[in-house]
Amino acid sequence: MFKKYLLALCVGGLALNACAATDSAASGPEATIRKAVLSLVPNANIDSVRPAPMQGFYQVIASGHLVYVSNDGKYMLNGDLIDLSKKKNITEDGWADFRRAELAKVPAADRIVFAPANPRYRVTVFTDVNCAYCRQLHEHIADFNKAGIAVEYIAWPREGVTNEAGKTTPTYNEMVSVWCASDRKAAFTAAKLGKAPKATNCPNPVKDEFDLGVKLGVTGTPTIIGEDGSMLGGYVTPDELLRALKSGS
């Protein structure tokens, strides 16, 4: 829904006059901004509101999107903010900070981890067991580990958690079975080879991890995120990922 409004209304700048709070002076800019955004998109999940590097604006992360809203709740900017003097993408920096903080909340026990003894780098990979490129990436897991890269998988069923009829999707069910297996790594690798795991259920993080991916702007799989929160792309070879990690360190 939030994306729909951005695509329809945000052509560089959007006037939010009708959305601005009438009691903005008393409630402060953050409350004004939250009220303005929710007036425009009532179902938006606002995850973060903080001052932006651009004077007079706040950075807002909501429903998987990052936008800038003026302190008075009157204007919204949708697009990348570039620091021309430093030649830096400020928007991507904002995303990276948010991703890093949110991923730090995911317990190690909720991830499926393939790691060498002493990894030099760690990446989080949002994955789907039936995604062709995800399977191709996992085929090289030994090479990623040999390069000193620990790969920590988080569940992100591309079909979503439920379908239009409200029933859980086949991919979601399969990923729950993987995360509930007694040997999750073996079940995960088998699923990547097309061998469906034994159907089972248990308390599991699959829905929460799917929701987290949406919150972080994940739109497909695989999505690779570095320890610093930077998004490193989709499918990459071990050599390509190692070069990207070295260039960012």
C-alpha positions in Angstrom: 0.0 0.0 0.0 2.8 2.4 0.9 4.6 1.7 -2.4 1.3 2.2 -4.3 1.0 5.7 -2.9 4.6 6.5 -3.5 4.5 5.5 -7.1 1.2 7.3 -7.7 2.0 10.5 -5.8 5.7 11.0 -5.3 7.2 12.6 -8.4 10.2 14.0 -6.6 8.1 16.0 -4.0 4.6 15.6 -2.5 2.7 18.3 -0.7 1.2 16.9 2.5 -0.7 20.0 3.6 -3.9 18.1 4.2 -2.0 15.6 6.3 -0.2 17.9 8.6 -1.2 17.8 12.3 -3.1 20.9 13.5 -1.4 20.6 16.9 2.1 20.2 15.4 3.6 23.0 17.6 2.6 21.2 20.7 3.5 17.6 19.7 6.8 18.3 18.0 8.1 17.4 14.5 8.3 13.6 15.0 4.7 13.3 16.0 3.7 15.7 13.2 5.5 13.6 10.7 4.0 10.3 11.9 0.5 11.8 11.8 1.2 13.2 8.3 2.4 9.9 6.9 -0.4 7.9 8.5 -3.0 10.4 7.2 -1.7 9.7 3.7 -1.2 5.9 4.2 -3.2 4.7 7.2 -1.9 1.2 7.1 1.8 2.2 6.9 4.1 0.6 9.5 6.4 3.4 10.6 9.6 1.8 11.9 11.9 4.8 12.2 11.7 8.6 12.3 14.9 10.5 12.8 16.5 13.8 11.7 17.9 13.7 8.2 21.3 15.1 7.2 19.3 17.6 5.0 18.2 20.6 7.1 14.5 20.8 7.7 13.7 17.2 7.0 13.4 13.9 8.8 14.3 10.5 7.5 11.3 8.1 7.7 11.4 4.3 7.2 8.0 2.8 6.7 6.7 -0.4 5.2 10.0 -1.2 3.5 10.5 2.3 2.1 12.8 5.2 3.0 11.5 8.8 2.4 12.2 12.3 3.7 9.5 14.4 5.2 9.7 18.1 6.1 9.7 19.0 9.8 6.2 20.6 9.4 4.8 17.5 7.8 4.1 19.4 4.6 6.4 17.8 2.0 7.7 14.4 1.2 10.7 13.5 -0.9 11.1 10.1 -2.4 14.5 9.2 -3.9 18.2 8.9 -3.2 19.8 11.8 -1.2 23.3 12.4 -2.4 26.0 14.3 -0.6 27.8 15.9 -3.5 30.8 17.1 -1.5 31.5 13.6 -0.2 30.1 11.7 -3.2 28.1 9.5 -0.8 24.6 8.1 -1.1 23.1 9.3 2.2 19.9 7.2 1.6 21.9 4.0 1.3 23.8 4.9 4.5 20.4 5.4 6.3 19.2 2.0 5.1 22.5 0.4 6.1 22.2 1.7 9.7 18.7 0.5 9.9 19.4 -3.0 8.5 22.4 -3.4 10.8 20.4 -2.6 13.9 17.4 -4.8 12.9 19.5 -7.8 11.9 21.4 -7.6 15.2 18.1 -8.5 16.9 17.8 -11.9 15.1 19.2 -14.6 17.4 21.8 -16.9 16.0 19.5 -19.8 16.8 17.0 -18.5 14.3 19.5 -18.5 11.4 20.9 -21.5 9.5 24.6 -20.8 9.5 27.3 -22.3 7.2 30.6 -20.9 8.5 34.4 -21.7 8.4 36.2 -22.1 11.7 37.5 -18.5 11.8 35.5 -16.4 9.4 36.9 -13.1 8.1 33.5 -11.9 7.0 29.8 -12.6 7.8 26.9 -12.0 5.5 23.1 -12.5 6.0 21.3 -14.0 3.1 17.5 -13.8 2.8 16.7 -17.0 0.9 13.9 -19.2 -0.5 14.4 -22.9 -0.8 12.8 -23.1 -4.3 14.6 -20.0 -5.8 16.9 -21.1 -8.7 19.5 -18.5 -7.9 19.4 -19.3 -4.2 20.1 -22.9 -5.1 22.9 -21.9 -7.3 24.4 -19.8 -4.6 24.2 -22.6 -2.0 25.9 -25.0 -4.5 29.1 -22.9 -3.8 28.7 -22.8 0.0 32.0 -24.6 0.5 33.7 -22.1 -1.7 32.2 -19.2 0.3 33.5 -20.8 3.5 36.9 -21.5 2.0 37.1 -17.7 1.1 36.5 -17.0 4.8 32.9 -16.0 4.5 30.3 -17.2 6.9 26.8 -17.3 5.3 23.9 -16.9 7.7 20.6 -17.7 6.1 17.3 -16.1 7.0 13.9 -17.4 5.7 12.1 -15.4 3.1 9.5 -17.4 1.2 8.9 -15.5 -2.0 5.2 -16.6 -2.2 4.7 -14.9 1.2 3.3 -16.5 4.3 -0.4 -16.8 3.2 -2.2 -16.7 -0.1 -5.3 -14.7 -1.0 -7.5 -17.4 0.6 -5.6 -17.0 3.8 -3.9 -20.4 3.7 -0.2 -20.8 4.2 1.8 -21.1 1.0 3.6 -24.3 0.0 7.0 -22.6 0.1 6.3 -21.2 3.6 5.3 -24.7 4.8 8.4 -26.2 3.3 10.6 -23.6 4.9 8.9 -24.2 8.3 9.7 -27.9 7.9 13.3 -27.1 7.2 13.6 -24.8 10.2 11.9 -27.4 12.4 14.1 -30.3 11.2 16.3 -32.0 13.8 19.3 -31.3 11.5 18.4 -28.0 9.9 21.6 -27.7 7.8 21.1 -31.1 6.3 17.4 -30.4 5.6 18.2 -27.0 4.2 20.8 -28.4 1.8 18.5 -31.2 0.7 15.7 -28.7 0.0 18.1 -26.7 -2.1 18.6 -29.9 -4.1 14.9 -30.3 -4.7 14.3 -32.9 -1.9 11.3 -31.7 0.1 11.7 -32.1 3.8 9.4 -34.2 5.9 6.4 -32.0 6.7 6.5 -30.9 10.3 5.8 -27.9 12.5 7.1 -26.3 15.6 7.6 -22.8 17.1 9.7 -21.2 14.4 10.9 -17.8 13.1 9.9 -18.1 9.4 7.0 -15.6 9.5 9.0 -13.1 11.6 11.9 -13.4 9.2 9.7 -12.8 6.2 8.2 -9.7 7.9 11.7 -8.5 8.7 12.8 -8.8 5.1 9.8 -6.7 4.0 10.7 -4.1 6.7 14.3 -4.0 5.4 13.3 -3.5 1.7 13.9 -7.1 0.5 12.0 -7.7 -2.7 13.5 -10.9 -4.0 15.9 -13.7 -3.2 18.7 -14.2 -2.7 19.4 -10.8 -1.0 22.8 -10.5 0.6 23.5 -8.0 3.4 26.9 -7.3 4.9 27.8 -6.9 8.5 27.7 -3.1 8.0 24.1 -3.3 6.8 25.0 -2.7 3.1 23.0 -4.6 0.5 25.4 -6.5 -1.6 23.0 -7.7 -4.3 21.5 -11.0 -5.3 23.3 -13.9 -6.7 27.1 -13.5 -6.7 30.0 -15.9 -7.0 32.3 -16.4 -4.0 35.0 -14.4 -5.8 32.6 -11.5 -6.5 31.3 -11.4 -2.9 34.8 -11.5 -1.5 35.8 -8.6 -3.7 32.8 -6.6 -2.6 33.5 -7.3 1.1 37.1 -6.4 0.8 36.3 -3.1 -1.0 33.9 -2.2 1.8 36.2 -3.0 4.7 
